[in-house]
Amino acid sequence: MALKDENDKPGSKRTGTNKYFDIHKPVFWPSVIIISILIIGTLLAGDAAEEAFSAAQTNITEWASWLFVAGVNIFIAYSLYFAFSKYGNIRLGGDDAKPEFSKMAWFAMLFSAGMGIGLMFFAVAEPMWHLLYPPHAEAGSTEAIRDAMGMTFLHWGFHAWAVYAIVGLALAFFSYNRKLPLSFRSVFYPLLGDRINGWMGDVIDILAVLATMFGLATSLGLGAQQAGAGMEYVFGFENTVNLQVFIIIGVTIVAVGSVVLGIHKGVKVLSEFNIRLAGLFLLFILIAGPTLYILGSFVQNTGHYLQNFPKYAFWTQAYEEGEFMSTWTVFYWAWWISWSPYVGMFIARISKGRTIKEFTLGVLIVPTMVTFLWMSGFGGSALFLETGGLAEIASAVEADQTTSLFVLLNEFPFGIITSFLAIILVLSFFVTSSDSGSLVIDGLTSGGKIDSPVGQRIFWASTEGIVAAVLLIGGGLGALQAGAISTGFPFVILLLVMCYSLQQGLRLEHKEMVADIKEGERDSYREIVKRAIKKQKEIKEE
């Protein structure tokens, strides 16, 4: 089932290879052209660009919110099915494959790539916002507090990681087990066959590049906004768009250095640093904050989320008016979906040797539980202070979401020190997202090759920074959200088709496994018979 294409040989019309670049032309150049048009158009349009982004977000949300909600629930169902079905024991890479990374390193890279910046940005801001404007309860009530954490858990829990699990599993399986290139087109081989070598495969990979680019730009833009807010809070710098652009430039330079070092010396080291610093940060809030309240709310919030899972998971705001779905839920679903090529491919690259059950449950459960504890620690502390009348966190969030974390930290000892460390953690997550994302786009634009030339890595790491900066200039948070939703819309349809394609691939793999086992049993039986006959001959000769 290996993918072979004579046009992909070096020097062919479809591949551009030199010392600095090794590109697949039908994907690389259309992606560059489309991204360039969007960048130039945003800069030239000025205020009109902001209006266009807002209109795009409104229209897509109005017409396709049901599709996003249905899609992410289907991804959870497929994830659980693959884990607990007859396919669960299939090992990515074959029966003899061994994991490349320890479980701790694996979880660290999962968490850093999958959530990072977003957790820093929304850990305080989102629960506070839902407390002020609860979608299912009366503002200020006890039910509003539960609803605030329940909706936060919905947006950051199993649905997000199910999207990553499905995409990562599909890419890993078709690459390691069916020997296809580590590229998005490969997961559609059961449906398209050798046509993935042609224009259909090129279009799929181009969509994956665009989704990855704008999903990453959203995260990088949020990170720049929050780092700027922290610098204003700690050092007194004014948090302007210019400052945020300078932050993006600085972090992009560091990210370039990381991608040059590669996945083992760059991304892996940074991911482990992130997880250690984040762990210390969480430990601080557990000790310095309302410890018993955090632990108790973590348990109760998790139970409330699971108990009300169907209510939260299938709510589309069909009978209510308001912008909650477009501002929060649909934005999140589109954001995770637009991130899925990047996170999924990155997870696939680090997951060879794990069984499908281990892979799926590991991706679904462990990061989700850590995320819930994180949200309970920071969001729970903010709720405790706000509802107890000990601090005014909600008003600060309503005024500026980017300052919410720093306002909370200022309520505890060593506020300046912890705020400074928070800035370092945001920037570190920023770098990890940028360099791992550029490695993924490298693979997509080089025809599925795992290692691309350094010049190409530098190009894409720089391009990600440019796109994030331009979206900030062209409309701030609204432009970032609109970019994620716009690229997530066509991709949700592609991922739904991918689920069926993956099922067909696993069915064939399992069929071959069963045939191999039966053949092995026959071989073993023949050996037993041969040994018995040989033994009888030896006895007769004696």
N, C-alpha and C positions, 0 to 999 in steps of 0.2 A: 504494500500500500504506500510505498515511499513516493514522495512527490518528485518527479523528474521533469525538468524543462530545459531543453537545449538552449533556449534563448537566455537562460540565466547564467550561462558560462561567462567568465570574465572576458570583457572585450566585445560582448554581443550588444545588440541595439537596446537591450532591456537592462543592462547592468553597466554602471559607471564605476570603475575601479581605479584608484591610484593610491599614492602613499597616504593621503589624508582622508579620502572618502571611498566608501564601498557601498554604492547606492543601488536600489532597485528603481530605475527611472520612472516607470508608470505610477509609482506610489510617491516617491520623493518629490518630484517636481510639481505635480498637482497639489500636493499638501502645502508646499512652500508658496505656491502662487495664491492659493485660497487664503492662507494665513496672512500673506502680504497684503492682499486686497482688503481684508478685514481691518488690519492694522492701519493702513493708509486711509481707508474710508472713515474709520473712527476719528483719526486725527484731523482730517479735513472737515468732517461734518460738524464738529464742535458740539453745541447744545442739541442739535438735531439727532446726534448719535444717542444721547441719553434718552430722548423721547422714543427713538426706534427700539432701543433695548427694552424699555418699559412696555411698549406695545407688544413686542414679541413675547415677553414673559406673560402678559395678561391673556393674549390670544391662545397660547399653547396651554396655559393652565385652564382656561375656560373650556377648551375643547377636548383636552386629553388628560385631565386629572384622574378620571376613572381608569384610564389605561395604565398610568403609573401605579395607582393603588392596586389594581388587579395584578399587574406584572410582578411587583415585589413579593406579593403573597404566593404567586406561582413559583417564584425562585426558592422560597422557603420550603414549599412542598417538595420540589424536585431535590433539594439538598438532602432533606431527611430520607427521601426515597432512595437516593443513591447510597446513602450511608448504611441503611438498614436492610437493603435488598440483597439479592444474591451477588450484586456487583461490589459490595463493601470490602471483600477480601482481595480484590484486584490491586496489585501493587504498581504504583507509578514507576515505570522503567523496567518492569519485569520482575519475576520472582527473586532474582539474585541482586536486585538493586539495593544499595545501602544509602541512608540519608547522608547528605553532604554536610549538614549543620546539626549541632546539638539542638535539643528541643528548646533550651533557653534562648539560644541565638535565633532559632526559627521564630519563636513567639515575639522576641524583641523586634525583629525585622517586620513581622506581620503588623504589629501594633504601630510602629513608627511610620510605615508606609500607608497603613489604612486609615489612621485617625489623626495622629499628631497635632497639626496646627489647629484643626477644628475643635479639638477638646480644650485647648487653651483659650480659644476665642469664645466658645459657647458654654463652658462649664458653669459660669455664673450668670451670664447674660440670658440664656434661654429659660431656665427655671424662673428667674425674676420676671421676665416678660410674660410668661404664661400665668404667673401669679397675678399680674396686673390685668391681663386679658385672657382669662381661662376659657377654652373653647367649650367645655362641658359642664361648667359650674358657675356659681355666682362669685364675683370678685370679692376677695377678702374672707371667704368662708374656709372652713377646714377642708372641705371637698376641693376647693381651688388649689390648696397646697398639694394634696394627693394628685390632682389632675396635672399640676405643673410638672411634677416628677414623672408621672405616667407618660405624658406626651414627650418629655425629654428622653425617657427610656425607649419609647417607640422609635424616635428618630435616630437614635444612636445604637440600637440593639440588634436583634437577630436579623431584621430586614436588611440593614446595611451589609452585614457580614455574609448573608445568604447570596447577595449579588456578587460579592468578591469570591465566595466559595464556588459558585457555579462557573464563573468565568475562569478562575484559576484552575479548577479541575479540568475543564474542557481543554484549555491550552496545554496543561501538563500531560494529559492523557494522549492527545493526538501527537504531541511532540515526542514523548518518551516511549509510548507503547506502540504507536502506529508509525513512528519514524518519519513524521512530517516536520517541516520547518516550524520553529516557535513563532508563529505568526497567526493573526486572527483568521485569515482565510482558511487555515488548515482545519479549523473546527467544523467547517461546513462540507468537508470532503464526502461524508455519507450521503449528502443531498445533491451536491454539485459534481462530484467526481473530479475528473481532470480539468473541468471548466474553472476550477479555482486558480489554474495557471493563467487564465485570460483576464478579460476586463472585469468580470464579476468579482474575482478575487481581489483585483486592484481596488475596486470601489469599496469593498469591505474593509480593506486595510486603510484606505484613505479616511473613511468614517471613523475608524479606530484612532487614527492619528489626531484628527480634529477633536474627537471627544476627549482624548487624553490631554491634549494641549489646553483646552478650555476648562476642563475639570481641574487641572493643575493650576492654571492661572487664577481660578477662583480661590484655591487654597493659599496660593502665594500672595494674592491681594489681601486676603483676610489677615495673613500673618504680618504683612507689612503695616496694615492699619493698626494692628494690636501692638506690634513692636514700637511703632511711632507713638501710640498712646502711652506706652510704658516709659519711653524716653521723655515725653512731656511731663509725666507724673513724677519721674525720678530726677531728671536733669533739668527740667524747665524748658526744653525745646518745644517750639510750637508744632503740633502734629498736623502739618500741611501735606498736601499731595506731593509737593516737592521733596519733603523729608521721606515720605513713603517710597518715592521713586529712588532716592539715594539708598535707602535700605535694600530695595530690590537689587540695585546694582551691586552693592557690597556683598550681599548674600550670594548672588549669581556668580561672582568672582570666586568665592569660596567653594561653591558647588562645582564650578569648572575644575578646580583642583581635585575635588573628590572623585569626579567621573574619570579624570585622568588616571587616578590610582586604581579604579575598578571596583568590583563588587566586594572582594574580600578585604582589601586594604582601605577602601573608602566607605562604601555604604554599610558594610557589616560593622565596622568600628564605630561609625557615627550612630547607627541604630542601637548598639549596646550602650553607648554613652547616653543616648536619649532615655532609654528605659531605666538606667540607673539614676539619672538626675530626676526623672519623673517620679520614680519610686521614692526618692528622698523627699521630693516636694509633697507627695501624697502623705507620707509618714509625718511630715511636719504639720500638715493641716489636721491629721487625725489626733496628734498630741496637743497641739496648741488650740485647736478648735473644740467645739462641743462634742467630745469623743463619744459618749454614750448616745447622744442624739444622732450622730452620723452613723454609728453601727446599727442602731435600732431602725433608723430610717432606711438604711440600705436593705435590711431584711424585709421591712414592710413595703418599701417601694417596689422591690423585686416581686413580692407576692401580689401587690396591687396590679402591677404591669401584667403578670401572667394571668391573674384572675380576669382582667378586663381585656385580654389580648384580642379576642375577636372584635370587641367594640372599637378599640383603637385602630386595629389593623385594617378594617374594612370601611372606616368612616371616610366619606367623600364630601361632606358638607352639602349634600344634595338638597336638604330641607332647611338650611340656614343661609343667611346672607353674611357677607364678610370676605376678607382677604386672607384668612388664616391659612387656607390650603396653598395658595400661591406663594405666600411669604414664607411658610414653614414646611409643611409636609411634602408638597409637590417639589419644592426647591430641593429638599433633602433627597428625595427619591431620584430626581434628575441628577443631582450632584453625585450620589453614589454610583449611579449608572454611568455617568460620563467619566468617573474615576475608574470604572471597572476594567477597561483595557489595561490601564497603567498598573493598578494594584493587582489585578488578576494575573497579568503576565509576570509581574515581579514575584508574586507568590508561587507561580508555576516554576520559575527559575530556581527557587530555593527549596522546592518540595519533592524533588526526585527521591525515590526510595520509600515513600510513605504509602500505606494502603489508603484506598479511597475512604474507608470509614474513619481512619485516623486523621486524614487530611480534612475531611468535611467537618467532623465534630470539633477538631482542633481549631479550625478557622471560625466556626460558628460560636462555640461556647466560651473558650478561654478569653479572647479579646472582649467579648460582650460582657462577661462578668467583671473584668478589670475596668471596663468603661463605666459600668453601673456603679462600682465602688468609687471611681473618680468623680462621677457626677454627684453621687451622694455626699462625698467629702466636700467638694467646693460649692456645688449648688445647695446641698443640705445646710452647710454652714451659713450661707447667705440667707436662706429661708429662716433659719433659727434667729439670726440677728434682726432680720426685717420684721418678722411676725412677733418677736419678743420686744420690739420697740428699742432695741439696743443700738441700732444703726439704720441709716437710710440708704440701703443698697438699691432698692427698686427705682427711686427717683434718679439716681446716678445712671442706671442702666437705660432708663427712658431718655435721658439727655444724651448719652453716648455709650453705645454697647461696647465699644473698644476699651473703655476704661474700667469695665465692671470687675475684672479680676484684680486690678491694682487697688480699687476701692475696698474690696474685701480684704486683701492682704494688709492694708493699712490699719485694719481693726485688730490685728494680732501683733505680738512682739516681733521685733526686727523687720518691720514693714519695708524699709528701704532696701535692706539686704535681700529679702525674699522677692521683692519686685524686680530687683536687678537680676536675680537668678531666673525669674520668670521670663524676662527679656531674652536671656541666654538660651533658655529652653525653647522659646518660640523660634528664635533664629536657627537653633540646631535642628528642630523639626523642619523648618523652612528649607535648610540645606539638604536634608535627607529626602524630602519630597522632590526637590528639584533634580538632584543627581540620579535618584532611582527612576524618576520619570523620564529623564533624558536617555537613560540606558534602554528603557522600554521603547521609546520612539525610534531610537537607533535601530532596534531589531525590526520594527515594523517597516521602516523605510530602506532596510538593506536586504529585504527578501527573507527575513526570519533568521538571519545569522546572529549567533549569540554574542560574539565579540566583534565590534566594529572599530575602525581606526580612531585614534584619539581626536583628530580634527573634526570628525563627524560628531563625536560626543560633545565637544566644545560648542559646535554650531547649535545643537539642539538645546543644550543647557542655557545658552545665551538667548535663544529664541523664546524659551519659556519665560525668562525674565522680562523680555521686551513686551510680550503679549500681556503679562500681568500688569506692567506699568502703563501700557496704553489703555487697558480697560479701566484702570483707576482714574486716569486722566479723562477718559470719555464718559464717566458716569458713576464712579465709585462702586459702592456695594450693590446698587441696583444693576449696574452693567455686569458685575461679576455673576450675580444670580441669573440674569437673563442669558449670559453666555453658557452657563452650566445647563439651564433648562433647554435652551435651543439645541444644543448638541446631544442632550440626553434623550430628547423626543424620538428621533429616528433610531437611536441605539436601543431603546427598550424593545422595539419590534424585532430588531436583529437578535437580541438576547433571547427572546421567546422562541424564535426559530432555532437558535443554538441549543436550547434545552432538548428539543426533539432530536437534533443531530447528534448530540452527545449520547443520548439514550441508544440510538442506533449503533453508534460506535462501540459502546460498552456491551451491547447485546452480542455483537460479532466477537469481541474479545473474550467474553465469557464462554461462548460457543467453542472457540478455539482452545480455551483452557480445559474445558470438559473433555474435548477430543484428545488433547495431549495427555490428560490424566488416564483416560481409558487406554490409550496406546501404551503408556507407561506400565499400567497394570498388566496388559497383555505381555509386554516384554518381561516383566518380573515373573509371570507365570511360566513363560518359556524357559527362563533361566532355572527355575525350580525343577522343571521336568528334566532339563538337560543334566542338572546335578544329580538327580535321582537315578537317571539311566546310567550315568558315569559311575555312580557308587555301586550299582548292581553289577556292572561289568567288573569292577575291581574285586567285589566279593566272589564272583564266579572264578576269576583268575586265581584268587588265593586258594 
